[in-house]
Amino acid sequence: MLYGSDCIVIFYKDFETFNKYTRLGYIEDKEKLSDILKNNNDVKITFQSDIKI
């Protein structure tokens, strides 16, 4: 999600908020990501676009 004009935020659990976000994509396997984050200090996240220009 994009917060404001220059802050990317990654959510992997549902919660309520009054903040405004712009959806940039989605996580294919939230459960797997949650498990990885619990067991690792370092996580590399890659953004990929399926749009062909």
N, C-alpha and C positions, 0 to 999 in steps of 0.2 A: 504494500500500500504506500501511497505517497502522502506525506503529511506536509502541508504548506507547499512550498515550491522547491524545496531542496533537502527533504529528509525522507529516506526510505525506511519503512517500518515493516518487520516481518511478524505476522501473527500466526501461531500454530495451535492456539486454543481459542475457543469462543468466549466472549465476554461482552458486556454492555458498555458503551461509551457514548458521550455526546460530542466527541471530536469528529471533525469531517476528514475523511480519507478518500483518496482516489485509488480504485483498484487497478493495479498494474498487471496482475496475474494471479496464480493460485499455486498451492502446494499439492502435489499429486498424492503424497502419502504422509498425512499429518502425524499419524501414530508412529511411523518410523522416525520421522524428524524429532518427535518428542523423546523417543528412546535414545537417539544419538546425542541430543543435547544434555540428557541426564548423565551420560557416561563419558562425555568428552569435554575437555576445556577448550579445544580449538576446533572450529567448524568452518569449512570453506563453503560458501554459497555462490552458485553460478546462476546468472540470469540468462535465459535463452528465449529468443523470439521465434515464433513459428510463422511470422509474417514474411513473405517474400516480396521484395521490392524490385 
